[in-house]
Amino acid sequence: GPTSNESSSMQNELLRESSRYRDMIDSIHPESYISLPFKLHFAYRWIVQHMPRVRWILKADDDCVVRVATIKRSLLDTYNHERPVVLGKINPSSKVSRKGKWREFHYEKPFYPYWPQGSRGHVVSRPIADYLSKQHNLTYYQGEDTSLGIWLDESPLKVTWVHSLYFQNHGRCKENEWLVIGHKLGADEIRTCHQAMDEWGEDQWEDPARRLFYIETRQQRRGAMAAAKQSNFGVPDIPPELTESRPDDALQF
């Protein structure tokens, strides 16, 4: 990890950037991978407290880029913000890791409920942030993405999970096919991405082949069942299928 001098220098750089651009919130919490669930929870609470008109919240890492105008039109303005909705690369019933970087210490079940993959970013509607901001005894699991999935699985909310192939982590930001692009992009790469950033044109909006919100749920279900049969845990409790929808029919759920 960084030395004390390196940490101090980094903190000073962050303070200067915050003072200059006034676009940074300090959660006053030690910086580490295991701090991510706390930071996500803190972000929801801060937004709910200070931004009462916000209807949708997009979470992306600092090594990602986002086509903001396109994702607003294609995702956010399409769905009912008064309902609990999560959009992203949704993982259904993945096996809980017991070793390595993603070792899970607190969640005892063998399979995770639905969760949005963090390296690709995700979007939640206001009701989800409202609910989580009122929860003061949440368990912080190994990652912010799996924690979000567990929190919502254990909540009374009837969440609509929407999978989009346009949330990606392959780093190909210059291809305007993608809406949220991660990850492990360096500062120079991100600057290049923004210089080349172009939003979708009308020809892309009118392309009937584009399925913005789509997932082969049956195929994923078969995969989860097959994985369960090969384990000693039995068949997982697989939630209802993920929503398959397109912008023109998304309000019908």
Backbone as CSV, one residue per row, in Angstrom:
resi,resn,N_x,N_y,N_z,CA_x,CA_y,CA_z,C_x,C_y,C_z
1,GLY,0.821,-1.190,0.000,0.000,0.000,0.000,0.856,1.241,0.000
2,PRO,0.266,2.413,-0.140,1.024,3.650,-0.171,1.637,3.971,1.180
3,THR,2.789,4.667,1.166,3.410,5.114,2.398,2.620,6.277,2.969
4,SER,2.971,6.669,4.207,2.261,7.782,4.833,2.471,9.072,4.061
5,ASN,3.682,9.263,3.524,3.951,10.464,2.727,3.132,10.466,1.440
6,GLU,3.035,9.277,0.794,2.257,9.163,-0.433,0.779,9.412,-0.159
7,SER,0.285,8.879,0.946,-1.118,9.082,1.306,-1.398,10.549,1.583
8,SER,-0.468,11.213,2.294,-0.630,12.625,2.588,-0.627,13.458,1.315
9,SER,0.281,13.122,0.396,0.352,13.842,-0.875,-0.927,13.653,-1.686
10,MET,-1.439,12.428,-1.709,-2.672,12.142,-2.429,-3.840,12.901,-1.816
11,GLN,-3.892,12.931,-0.479,-4.978,13.651,0.192,-4.915,15.137,-0.133
12,ASN,-3.715,15.691,-0.182,-3.571,17.105,-0.516,-4.028,17.379,-1.947
13,GLU,-3.718,16.471,-2.871,-4.165,16.629,-4.256,-5.687,16.600,-4.340
14,LEU,-6.290,15.700,-3.586,-7.745,15.605,-3.583,-8.386,16.872,-3.015
15,LEU,-7.787,17.412,-1.967,-8.316,18.637,-1.376,-8.223,19.806,-2.351
16,ARG,-7.111,19.884,-3.087,-6.963,20.954,-4.069,-7.985,20.807,-5.198
17,GLU,-8.178,19.575,-5.645,-9.159,19.342,-6.712,-10.569,19.674,-6.228
18,SER,-10.890,19.266,-5.009,-12.208,19.540,-4.461,-12.446,21.039,-4.319
19,SER,-11.422,21.756,-3.871,-11.534,23.202,-3.716,-11.718,23.898,-5.056
20,ARG,-11.067,23.379,-6.088,-11.114,24.020,-7.400,-12.433,23.763,-8.117
21,TYR,-12.884,22.497,-8.113,-14.057,22.134,-8.920,-15.335,21.986,-8.096
22,ARG,-15.209,21.820,-6.799,-16.364,21.691,-5.910,-17.332,20.600,-6.392
23,ASP,-16.763,19.466,-6.777,-17.589,18.352,-7.267,-17.237,17.041,-6.576
24,MET,-16.711,17.131,-5.365,-16.256,15.940,-4.659,-16.822,15.941,-3.242
25,ILE,-17.304,14.782,-2.801,-17.824,14.615,-1.448,-16.908,13.661,-0.690
26,ASP,-16.440,14.084,0.462,-15.557,13.247,1.282,-16.399,12.502,2.307
27,SER,-16.361,11.187,2.256,-17.146,10.378,3.193,-16.464,10.219,4.548
28,ILE,-15.271,10.795,4.697,-14.518,10.710,5.963,-14.424,9.248,6.405
29,HIS,-13.884,8.441,5.526,-13.790,7.007,5.791,-12.485,6.494,5.177
30,PRO,-11.807,5.542,5.830,-10.550,5.021,5.267,-10.748,4.509,3.837
31,GLU,-9.807,4.826,2.969,-9.885,4.433,1.571,-9.344,3.016,1.401
32,SER,-10.200,2.102,0.979,-9.797,0.723,0.726,-10.890,0.024,-0.062
33,TYR,-10.572,-1.129,-0.620,-11.571,-1.880,-1.382,-12.752,-2.274,-0.507
34,ILE,-12.476,-2.661,0.725,-13.557,-3.122,1.594,-14.429,-1.960,2.077
35,SER,-14.024,-0.727,1.781,-14.828,0.431,2.160,-15.920,0.747,1.142
36,LEU,-15.909,0.074,-0.001,-16.839,0.427,-1.070,-18.314,0.308,-0.673
37,PRO,-18.734,-0.746,0.047,-20.156,-0.781,0.450,-20.547,0.412,1.309
38,PHE,-19.666,0.810,2.230,-19.949,1.993,3.048,-20.081,3.230,2.171
39,LYS,-19.173,3.400,1.214,-19.188,4.587,0.361,-20.454,4.642,-0.492
40,LEU,-20.915,3.490,-0.984,-22.147,3.466,-1.760,-23.330,3.869,-0.892
41,HIS,-23.396,3.310,0.305,-24.475,3.636,1.236,-24.413,5.120,1.596
42,PHE,-23.219,5.631,1.867,-23.041,7.049,2.181,-23.526,7.927,1.029
43,ALA,-23.203,7.522,-0.200,-23.599,8.307,-1.375,-25.114,8.397,-1.481
44,TYR,-25.807,7.283,-1.281,-27.262,7.302,-1.340,-27.829,8.235,-0.268
45,ARG,-27.290,8.164,0.943,-27.793,9.006,2.026,-27.549,10.483,1.730
46,TRP,-26.366,10.789,1.197,-26.038,12.188,0.898,-26.956,12.732,-0.192
47,ILE,-27.173,11.959,-1.233,-28.026,12.403,-2.342,-29.454,12.608,-1.876
48,VAL,-29.975,11.679,-1.101,-31.347,11.810,-0.613,-31.491,13.056,0.253
49,GLN,-30.484,13.355,1.049,-30.544,14.497,1.955,-30.383,15.829,1.233
50,HIS,-29.521,15.881,0.212,-29.158,17.152,-0.395,-29.750,17.384,-1.789
51,MET,-30.290,16.367,-2.415,-30.767,16.499,-3.795,-32.165,15.913,-3.921
52,PRO,-33.166,16.609,-3.406,-34.528,16.053,-3.352,-35.180,15.858,-4.708
53,ARG,-34.679,16.506,-5.768,-35.319,16.395,-7.077,-34.692,15.305,-7.945
54,VAL,-33.622,14.694,-7.489,-32.968,13.647,-8.277,-33.850,12.410,-8.337
55,ARG,-34.074,11.899,-9.540,-34.936,10.732,-9.730,-34.147,9.458,-9.976
56,TRP,-32.951,9.583,-10.560,-32.129,8.421,-10.903,-30.694,8.683,-10.475
57,ILE,-30.011,7.630,-10.062,-28.620,7.746,-9.606,-27.779,6.724,-10.357
58,LEU,-26.770,7.209,-11.063,-25.848,6.333,-11.772,-24.551,6.261,-10.989
59,LYS,-24.143,5.053,-10.644,-22.873,4.838,-9.965,-21.869,4.287,-10.980
60,ALA,-20.722,4.947,-11.082,-19.649,4.468,-11.947,-18.327,4.701,-11.240
61,ASP,-17.367,3.825,-11.447,-16.050,3.989,-10.848,-15.292,5.122,-11.532
62,ASP,-14.192,5.550,-10.916,-13.425,6.657,-11.487,-12.541,6.213,-12.651
63,ASP,-12.628,4.950,-13.037,-11.907,4.491,-14.230,-12.892,4.143,-15.348
64,CYS,-14.079,4.775,-15.300,-15.122,4.565,-16.309,-15.463,5.883,-16.993
65,VAL,-16.086,5.790,-18.159,-16.653,6.959,-18.832,-18.112,6.648,-19.163
66,VAL,-18.920,7.718,-19.277,-20.361,7.559,-19.446,-20.857,8.484,-20.557
67,ARG,-21.691,7.961,-21.448,-22.402,8.789,-22.427,-23.686,9.284,-21.763
68,VAL,-23.582,10.419,-21.112,-24.640,10.876,-20.222,-25.940,11.155,-20.976
69,ALA,-25.873,11.916,-22.058,-27.100,12.274,-22.776,-27.794,11.044,-23.338
70,THR,-27.005,10.111,-23.863,-27.600,8.915,-24.450,-28.218,8.020,-23.388
71,ILE,-27.523,7.846,-22.276,-28.076,6.970,-21.237,-29.303,7.608,-20.603
72,LYS,-29.339,8.934,-20.558,-30.533,9.595,-20.029,-31.733,9.309,-20.911
73,ARG,-31.552,9.438,-22.205,-32.676,9.225,-23.121,-33.049,7.756,-23.228
74,SER,-32.055,6.876,-23.312,-32.339,5.471,-23.582,-32.725,4.670,-22.353
75,LEU,-32.253,5.080,-21.190,-32.544,4.322,-19.975,-33.409,5.097,-18.996
76,LEU,-32.937,6.259,-18.599,-33.564,6.921,-17.470,-34.932,7.484,-17.782
77,ASP,-35.081,8.141,-18.919,-36.370,8.727,-19.252,-37.392,7.687,-19.689
78,THR,-36.959,6.452,-19.851,-37.838,5.389,-20.329,-38.617,4.739,-19.188
79,TYR,-38.001,4.670,-18.015,-38.590,3.916,-16.913,-39.303,4.813,-15.919
80,ASN,-40.169,4.193,-15.163,-40.928,4.894,-14.136,-40.038,5.078,-12.909
81,HIS,-39.625,6.306,-12.650,-38.693,6.579,-11.556,-39.339,6.429,-10.183
82,GLU,-40.657,6.269,-10.138,-41.334,6.113,-8.856,-41.359,4.660,-8.394
83,ARG,-40.838,3.771,-9.217,-40.765,2.356,-8.852,-39.317,1.954,-8.600
84,PRO,-39.081,0.941,-7.765,-37.702,0.512,-7.505,-37.133,-0.272,-8.690
85,VAL,-36.166,0.324,-9.362,-35.582,-0.251,-10.569,-34.061,-0.215,-10.449
86,VAL,-33.408,-1.288,-10.885,-31.945,-1.333,-10.992,-31.601,-1.700,-12.422
87,LEU,-30.711,-0.928,-13.038,-30.274,-1.192,-14.405,-28.764,-1.361,-14.423
88,GLY,-28.294,-2.341,-15.197,-26.862,-2.561,-15.328,-26.595,-3.929,-15.908
89,LYS,-25.391,-4.414,-15.676,-25.056,-5.782,-16.054,-25.417,-6.642,-14.844
90,ILE,-26.582,-7.268,-14.889,-27.122,-7.969,-13.733,-26.640,-9.422,-13.723
91,ASN,-26.085,-9.836,-12.588,-25.625,-11.212,-12.414,-26.644,-11.974,-11.571
92,PRO,-27.237,-13.019,-12.111,-28.207,-13.799,-11.336,-27.577,-15.046,-10.727
93,SER,-27.740,-15.209,-9.423,-27.386,-16.464,-8.753,-25.943,-16.887,-8.972
94,SER,-25.000,-15.968,-8.848,-23.584,-16.334,-8.941,-23.120,-16.915,-7.608
95,LYS,-22.160,-17.810,-7.687,-21.694,-18.508,-6.496,-20.861,-17.579,-5.622
96,VAL,-21.054,-17.668,-4.317,-20.318,-16.834,-3.371,-18.886,-17.335,-3.257
97,SER,-17.918,-16.417,-3.374,-16.504,-16.786,-3.270,-16.093,-16.854,-1.806
98,ARG,-15.303,-17.862,-1.483,-14.824,-18.031,-0.107,-13.311,-17.844,0.001
99,LYS,-12.681,-17.364,-1.043,-11.238,-17.120,-0.984,-10.872,-16.056,-2.018
100,GLY,-9.652,-15.517,-1.878,-9.172,-14.531,-2.828,-9.689,-13.130,-2.545
101,LYS,-9.529,-12.246,-3.531,-9.898,-10.841,-3.384,-11.362,-10.675,-3.043
102,TRP,-12.226,-11.505,-3.630,-13.667,-11.356,-3.444,-14.202,-12.313,-2.371
103,ARG,-13.352,-12.696,-1.444,-13.779,-13.585,-0.367,-14.893,-12.937,0.444
104,GLU,-15.949,-13.690,0.653,-17.109,-13.198,1.392,-17.069,-13.749,2.819
105,PHE,-17.056,-12.834,3.800,-16.976,-13.248,5.192,-18.345,-13.295,5.876
106,HIS,-19.301,-12.506,5.398,-20.530,-12.316,6.159,-21.766,-12.986,5.561
107,TYR,-21.805,-13.138,4.240,-23.000,-13.703,3.615,-22.873,-15.221,3.605
108,GLU,-23.785,-15.895,4.270,-23.644,-17.326,4.505,-24.252,-18.202,3.423
109,LYS,-25.156,-17.645,2.600,-25.774,-18.463,1.566,-24.756,-18.801,0.467
110,PRO,-24.944,-19.905,-0.249,-23.970,-20.312,-1.271,-24.047,-19.514,-2.562
111,PHE,-25.196,-18.883,-2.821,-25.362,-18.112,-4.049,-25.848,-16.706,-3.710
112,TYR,-25.318,-15.733,-4.463,-25.787,-14.364,-4.301,-27.145,-14.182,-4.976
113,PRO,-27.963,-13.276,-4.462,-29.148,-12.859,-5.234,-28.689,-11.984,-6.401
114,TYR,-29.615,-11.441,-7.161,-29.244,-10.559,-8.267,-28.363,-9.408,-7.766
115,TRP,-27.342,-9.057,-8.544,-26.506,-7.904,-8.208,-25.912,-7.320,-9.487
116,PRO,-25.720,-5.977,-9.533,-25.187,-5.326,-10.730,-23.660,-5.264,-10.676
117,GLN,-22.996,-5.739,-11.710,-21.536,-5.815,-11.712,-20.916,-4.423,-11.624
118,GLY,-20.095,-4.211,-10.595,-19.591,-2.888,-10.284,-18.689,-2.273,-11.330
119,SER,-17.898,-3.067,-12.023,-16.943,-2.522,-12.983,-17.614,-1.950,-14.223
120,ARG,-18.921,-2.172,-14.370,-19.660,-1.667,-15.529,-20.619,-0.534,-15.164
121,GLY,-20.692,-0.191,-13.893,-21.614,0.834,-13.459,-23.038,0.322,-13.365
122,HIS,-23.885,1.053,-12.658,-25.299,0.690,-12.581,-26.123,1.927,-12.237
123,VAL,-27.433,1.815,-12.432,-28.369,2.901,-12.163,-29.450,2.391,-11.221
124,VAL,-29.831,3.223,-10.245,-30.971,2.889,-9.382,-31.958,4.049,-9.404
125,SER,-33.219,3.735,-9.210,-34.250,4.765,-9.132,-34.332,5.323,-7.714
126,ARG,-35.003,6.435,-7.588,-35.088,7.152,-6.309,-35.621,6.288,-5.159
127,PRO,-36.667,5.477,-5.354,-37.172,4.690,-4.227,-36.125,3.783,-3.590
128,ILE,-35.183,3.286,-4.374,-34.133,2.430,-3.815,-33.205,3.252,-2.927
129,ALA,-32.795,4.425,-3.406,-31.946,5.288,-2.590,-32.677,5.737,-1.330
130,ASP,-33.961,6.067,-1.471,-34.753,6.483,-0.307,-34.782,5.380,0.746
131,TYR,-35.057,4.164,0.305,-35.138,3.050,1.244,-33.800,2.808,1.937
132,LEU,-32.724,2.722,1.168,-31.427,2.392,1.749,-30.905,3.502,2.646
133,SER,-31.252,4.744,2.329,-30.779,5.856,3.157,-31.370,5.809,4.568
134,LYS,-32.497,5.127,4.723,-33.161,5.034,6.021,-32.703,3.812,6.830
135,GLN,-31.866,2.988,6.222,-31.398,1.780,6.898,-30.076,2.075,7.608
136,HIS,-30.066,1.909,8.933,-28.892,2.287,9.724,-28.109,1.089,10.252
137,ASN,-28.567,-0.102,9.927,-27.877,-1.295,10.432,-27.538,-2.268,9.302
138,LEU,-27.219,-1.728,8.135,-26.867,-2.587,7.003,-25.531,-3.283,7.249
139,THR,-25.443,-4.518,6.827,-24.170,-5.232,6.829,-23.410,-4.871,5.562
140,TYR,-22.150,-4.523,5.704,-21.316,-4.218,4.549,-20.582,-5.489,4.131
141,TYR,-21.009,-6.044,3.007,-20.433,-7.296,2.533,-19.158,-7.018,1.741
142,GLN,-18.633,-8.002,1.009,-17.288,-7.864,0.449,-17.185,-6.839,-0.667
143,GLY,-18.261,-6.549,-1.383,-18.222,-5.577,-2.466,-19.464,-4.717,-2.443
144,GLU,-19.373,-3.509,-3.019,-20.545,-2.635,-3.023,-21.638,-3.158,-3.932
145,ASP,-21.254,-3.890,-4.992,-22.250,-4.396,-5.930,-23.019,-5.583,-5.356
146,THR,-22.290,-6.529,-4.769,-22.981,-7.661,-4.136,-23.749,-7.200,-2.900
147,SER,-23.220,-6.213,-2.189,-23.940,-5.680,-1.023,-25.282,-5.100,-1.447
148,LEU,-25.293,-4.337,-2.541,-26.549,-3.770,-3.027,-27.549,-4.873,-3.337
149,GLY,-27.088,-5.932,-3.991,-27.976,-7.042,-4.309,-28.561,-7.694,-3.068
150,ILE,-27.723,-7.905,-2.050,-28.191,-8.545,-0.818,-29.150,-7.629,-0.071
151,TRP,-28.797,-6.339,0.031,-29.678,-5.387,0.724,-31.072,-5.389,0.114
152,LEU,-31.131,-5.372,-1.210,-32.440,-5.311,-1.872,-33.164,-6.645,-1.795
153,ASP,-32.415,-7.742,-1.819,-33.034,-9.060,-1.702,-33.690,-9.220,-0.326
154,GLU,-33.107,-8.610,0.684,-33.621,-8.725,2.039,-34.596,-7.604,2.393
155,SER,-34.882,-6.753,1.424,-35.784,-5.625,1.652,-37.220,-6.002,1.279
156,PRO,-38.186,-5.185,1.659,-39.581,-5.430,1.244,-39.884,-4.905,-0.156
157,LEU,-38.909,-4.268,-0.806,-39.141,-3.682,-2.124,-39.312,-4.759,-3.190
158,LYS,-40.204,-4.511,-4.121,-40.367,-5.376,-5.278,-39.575,-4.762,-6.432
159,VAL,-38.319,-5.163,-6.509,-37.372,-4.526,-7.428,-37.498,-5.111,-8.826
160,THR,-37.480,-4.233,-9.818,-37.371,-4.655,-11.212,-35.899,-4.566,-11.607
161,TRP,-35.323,-5.694,-11.983,-33.922,-5.753,-12.392,-33.865,-5.758,-13.915
162,VAL,-33.154,-4.806,-14.477,-33.076,-4.675,-15.935,-31.624,-4.789,-16.370
163,HIS,-31.369,-5.790,-17.182,-30.016,-6.039,-17.672,-29.809,-5.328,-19.003
164,SER,-28.671,-4.648,-19.144,-28.355,-3.983,-20.404,-26.969,-4.393,-20.871
165,LEU,-26.873,-4.806,-22.115,-25.581,-5.155,-22.693,-24.752,-3.914,-22.998
166,TYR,-25.320,-2.740,-22.817,-24.619,-1.504,-23.136,-23.832,-0.954,-21.947
167,PHE,-23.833,-1.672,-20.840,-22.932,-1.406,-19.726,-21.755,-2.378,-19.888
168,GLN,-20.569,-1.881,-20.178,-19.455,-2.757,-20.504,-18.200,-2.391,-19.720
169,ASN,-17.269,-3.346,-19.605,-15.991,-3.098,-18.935,-14.806,-3.471,-19.809
170,HIS,-14.998,-3.417,-21.150,-13.917,-3.774,-22.064,-13.048,-2.588,-22.448
171,GLY,-13.403,-1.378,-22.019,-12.567,-0.213,-22.245,-12.673,0.433,-23.609
172,ARG,-13.556,-0.053,-24.481,-13.614,0.474,-25.853,-14.527,1.705,-25.906
173,CYS,-14.056,2.788,-25.337,-14.884,3.985,-25.192,-15.101,4.730,-26.494
174,LYS,-14.244,4.533,-27.486,-14.378,5.278,-28.744,-15.447,4.678,-29.645
175,GLU,-15.947,3.502,-29.292,-17.061,2.904,-30.016,-18.348,3.396,-29.362
176,ASN,-19.119,4.202,-30.072,-20.252,4.827,-29.397,-21.439,3.889,-29.231
177,GLU,-21.208,2.606,-29.468,-22.204,1.573,-29.195,-22.531,1.506,-27.703
178,TRP,-21.558,1.878,-26.841,-21.670,1.588,-25.416,-22.037,2.828,-24.617
179,LEU,-22.739,2.627,-23.513,-23.240,3.738,-22.708,-22.387,4.003,-21.474
180,VAL,-22.034,2.951,-20.743,-21.099,3.052,-19.622,-19.933,2.136,-19.939
181,ILE,-18.715,2.692,-19.928,-17.549,1.923,-20.360,-16.485,1.965,-19.278
182,GLY,-16.113,0.814,-18.784,-15.012,0.674,-17.842,-14.062,-0.354,-18.429
183,HIS,-13.138,-0.845,-17.730,-12.670,-0.219,-16.513,-11.161,-0.305,-16.545
184,LYS,-10.480,0.139,-15.507,-9.025,0.244,-15.480,-8.503,1.214,-16.537
185,LEU,-9.315,2.212,-16.876,-8.867,3.257,-17.784,-8.058,4.287,-16.995
186,GLY,-6.881,4.629,-17.504,-6.049,5.629,-16.850,-6.514,7.033,-17.187
187,ALA,-5.903,8.029,-16.527,-6.307,9.420,-16.713,-6.161,9.857,-18.165
188,ASP,-5.049,9.510,-18.798,-4.836,9.903,-20.193,-5.847,9.229,-21.112
189,GLU,-6.151,7.960,-20.830,-7.142,7.248,-21.644,-8.523,7.877,-21.494
190,ILE,-8.867,8.275,-20.286,-10.169,8.894,-20.053,-10.260,10.230,-20.772
191,ARG,-9.176,11.010,-20.766,-9.177,12.280,-21.504,-9.396,12.024,-22.990
192,THR,-8.721,11.013,-23.520,-8.894,10.655,-24.931,-10.328,10.220,-25.207
193,CYS,-10.909,9.468,-24.271,-12.297,9.024,-24.416,-13.228,10.226,-24.523
194,HIS,-13.030,11.210,-23.652,-13.917,12.376,-23.645,-13.730,13.226,-24.897
195,GLN,-12.518,13.275,-25.412,-12.279,14.020,-26.651,-13.011,13.376,-27.821
196,ALA,-13.121,12.053,-27.777,-13.776,11.321,-28.868,-15.234,11.006,-28.571
197,MET,-15.730,11.465,-27.415,-17.068,11.085,-26.981,-18.142,11.648,-27.906
198,ASP,-18.969,10.776,-28.427,-20.083,11.199,-29.272,-21.333,10.453,-28.831
199,GLU,-22.424,11.175,-28.737,-23.687,10.572,-28.325,-24.351,9.925,-29.535
200,TRP,-25.404,9.159,-29.275,-26.092,8.463,-30.355,-26.830,9.451,-31.256
201,GLY,-26.794,9.162,-32.560,-27.564,9.939,-33.516,-28.918,9.293,-33.768
202,GLU,-29.756,9.974,-34.517,-31.105,9.480,-34.768,-31.097,8.156,-35.516
203,ASP,-30.070,7.923,-36.351,-30.014,6.659,-37.081,-29.856,5.489,-36.132
204,GLN,-29.123,5.707,-35.057,-28.969,4.639,-34.070,-30.230,4.461,-33.240
205,TRP,-30.902,5.564,-32.933,-32.142,5.450,-32.166,-33.200,4.676,-32.950
206,GLU,-33.197,4.839,-34.264,-34.237,4.235,-35.086,-33.891,2.819,-35.534
207,ASP,-32.712,2.317,-35.139,-32.285,0.978,-35.533,-33.086,-0.057,-34.745
208,PRO,-33.961,-0.842,-35.417,-34.800,-1.810,-34.688,-34.010,-2.975,-34.107
209,ALA,-32.750,-3.136,-34.544,-31.949,-4.254,-34.037,-31.398,-3.992,-32.641
210,ARG,-31.454,-2.741,-32.197,-30.896,-2.420,-30.889,-31.868,-2.842,-29.787
211,ARG,-31.393,-3.749,-28.958,-32.164,-4.157,-27.787,-31.395,-3.662,-26.564
212,LEU,-31.799,-2.522,-26.072,-31.038,-1.888,-25.003,-31.133,-2.640,-23.692
213,PHE,-32.268,-3.252,-23.442,-32.488,-3.915,-22.171,-32.851,-5.374,-22.464
214,TYR,-31.859,-6.217,-22.497,-32.131,-7.581,-22.938,-31.174,-8.547,-22.255
215,ILE,-31.685,-9.700,-21.889,-30.832,-10.740,-21.336,-31.431,-12.105,-21.656
216,GLU,-30.580,-13.069,-21.949,-31.047,-14.433,-22.197,-31.286,-15.100,-20.847
217,THR,-32.406,-14.782,-20.233,-32.644,-15.255,-18.875,-32.743,-16.771,-18.797
218,ARG,-33.353,-17.395,-19.778,-33.474,-18.853,-19.734,-32.114,-19.518,-19.792
219,GLN,-31.236,-18.970,-20.636,-29.888,-19.522,-20.736,-29.139,-19.355,-19.412
220,GLN,-29.282,-18.186,-18.793,-28.604,-17.961,-17.525,-29.195,-18.845,-16.430
221,ARG,-30.488,-19.050,-16.474,-31.103,-19.947,-15.491,-30.548,-21.366,-15.632
222,ARG,-30.438,-21.834,-16.881,-29.893,-23.179,-17.098,-28.467,-23.262,-16.577
223,GLY,-27.686,-22.191,-16.797,-26.318,-22.182,-16.311,-26.246,-22.231,-14.799
224,ALA,-27.131,-21.478,-14.135,-27.145,-21.469,-12.677,-27.565,-22.826,-12.125
225,MET,-28.534,-23.435,-12.754,-28.983,-24.753,-12.306,-27.890,-25.796,-12.491
226,ALA,-27.189,-25.729,-13.624,-26.113,-26.685,-13.895,-24.993,-26.527,-12.876
227,ALA,-24.650,-25.265,-12.550,-23.596,-25.021,-11.572,-23.999,-25.536,-10.196
228,ALA,-25.270,-25.387,-9.865,-25.752,-25.834,-8.562,-25.682,-27.352,-8.439
229,LYS,-26.008,-28.043,-9.513,-26.000,-29.504,-9.470,-24.588,-30.058,-9.304
230,GLN,-23.586,-29.260,-9.731,-22.201,-29.706,-9.616,-21.599,-29.372,-8.251
231,SER,-22.352,-28.657,-7.436,-21.868,-28.270,-6.113,-22.528,-29.148,-5.058
232,ASN,-22.141,-28.891,-3.829,-22.722,-29.641,-2.713,-23.835,-28.866,-2.025
233,PHE,-24.271,-27.771,-2.671,-25.232,-26.901,-2.010,-26.656,-27.106,-2.484
234,GLY,-26.838,-27.923,-3.510,-28.181,-28.104,-4.024,-28.566,-26.997,-4.971
235,VAL,-29.840,-26.938,-5.302,-30.343,-25.974,-6.275,-30.551,-24.617,-5.598
236,PRO,-30.035,-23.530,-6.184,-30.200,-22.214,-5.575,-31.629,-21.709,-5.702
237,ASP,-31.955,-20.792,-4.831,-33.252,-20.129,-4.902,-33.154,-18.996,-5.905
238,ILE,-33.508,-19.265,-7.170,-33.349,-18.283,-8.238,-34.551,-17.350,-8.254
239,PRO,-34.302,-16.037,-8.169,-35.413,-15.067,-8.178,-36.147,-15.086,-9.510
240,PRO,-37.258,-14.344,-9.605,-37.972,-14.251,-10.874,-37.063,-13.765,-11.991
241,GLU,-37.430,-14.061,-13.218,-36.576,-13.715,-14.351,-36.366,-12.214,-14.460
242,LEU,-35.216,-11.861,-14.983,-34.923,-10.459,-15.221,-35.839,-9.921,-16.311
243,THR,-36.086,-8.638,-16.232,-36.947,-7.993,-17.215,-36.274,-7.964,-18.581
244,GLU,-36.999,-8.353,-19.618,-36.562,-8.175,-20.998,-37.462,-7.108,-21.596
245,SER,-36.890,-5.994,-21.991,-37.734,-4.923,-22.499,-36.954,-4.021,-23.425
246,ARG,-37.684,-3.190,-24.148,-37.110,-2.191,-25.037,-37.743,-0.846,-24.707
247,PRO,-37.122,0.260,-25.131,-37.657,1.559,-24.741,-39.129,1.763,-25.054
248,ASP,-39.614,1.190,-26.156,-41.000,1.464,-26.534,-42.016,0.689,-25.695
249,ASP,-41.564,-0.295,-24.931,-42.539,-1.018,-24.113,-42.123,-1.078,-22.643
250,ALA,-41.101,-0.313,-22.285,-40.538,-0.452,-20.942,-41.483,0.002,-19.850
251,LEU,-42.414,0.904,-20.159,-43.312,1.404,-19.125,-44.445,0.448,-18.822
252,GLN,-44.476,-0.693,-19.467,-45.590,-1.619,-19.295,-45.391,-2.619,-18.172
253,PHE,-44.202,-2.607,-17.519,-44.024,-3.577,-16.453,-44.804,-3.163,-15.208
